[in-house]
Amino acid sequence: MLDVTHTTTALLQGLNADDGDAAWEVLDRRYRTIVVAMSRRLGLSDQDAQDVAQETMLRVLNEYRKGKYDRERGRMRSWILAIARTKIVDVHRKRGVRKEARGESALVTVPTDGELNDVWMSERRHVILREALADLQASSKTADRTVRAFEMLVFHRKSVAEVGQELNMSENDVYLAKSRIAKRLQETVQQLESLYEEDAL
């Protein structure tokens, strides 16, 4: 679960403390999942996406502790994005070299900053929704079928008709399930989003 009690500022300050491991674990959980999902969306395999996230987050930690993060130059998100973009492009280039060696097209498509930001924001939203949903499930007796309908619509992008058929629900009940869950998630989602928005340091 994301720690909803620590702002990004507090976590970054905690990284320089003697016991900074706890702050690092929370910061890593908060951003690693987004980097993995973003890397997959940009064509990387699951293993490559995990490797990119690992390398990105380690570099964030090392460079921050060396004083290389400049608050005046932009948001935390932009800094992590820039590092991740370099890692993702490296993976694509290595693939291109292997393709070229086999006589195949080695064209590498590098995402623009705008495309990268759009993917980041989309994946961040999904991470927040998943965390909020997990919190809802852990703290309430919401019917499993209602939660499942929401997951299928939002995360698996299935149509209302598909969800209704699979869960033996009317289309109206599927719409109601989505509405109920969305309303119950609203407060937690806003709380989590505020943590990410606060990273404009």
C-alpha positions, 0 to 999 in steps of 0.5 A: 500500500502507498503510504498516505501520510508522507509527502514527497518533500518529507520523504526526500528529506528523510533520504538524507537521514541516518535511517533513510531506508524507511523513507526510500522504501516508501518513495520507491513503492510510490514511483517504481510501479509507475515506471514499470507500467510506463515501460511496458506501455512503451513496448518493453517486456516485463523483465526489461520494464522491471530492470528499467525501474530498478536502475531508474530508482537506484539512480534517483536515490544515488543522485539525490544523496549526492545532491544532484536533484535541483528543486529549482529545475523542476518537479520530481516527476520530471526528474524520474521521467528523464532518467527512465526515458534514458533507460527505456531508449537504451533498451530499445537501442540494444534491441535495434543492434540485435535486429540489425545483426540479424538483418532486420529493421533497427528503427528505434521510436523514441517517445516525445516528452509529451507522450512520455508525460501522458503515459506517466499520468495515465499509469499514475492514475491507475496506480492510485486507483488500484491502491485506493481499491485495495484500501477499500477492500481491506477496510469494508465488506463491499461485495466482491462482484461489485469490486470485480465489475469496477476492475474489469471496466477500469483496469481491463477496459472491458465493455459494460456488456462484456462485464455484465455477461461475465459476472451475470449482471444487468448493464444497469447493475454494472453502471451502478457498481462502477458509480458506487465504487468510484464514489467510495474511492473518491476521498482516498484517491484525492488523498493519494493524488495530493501526494504526487501533486506535491512533488513540485519541489 
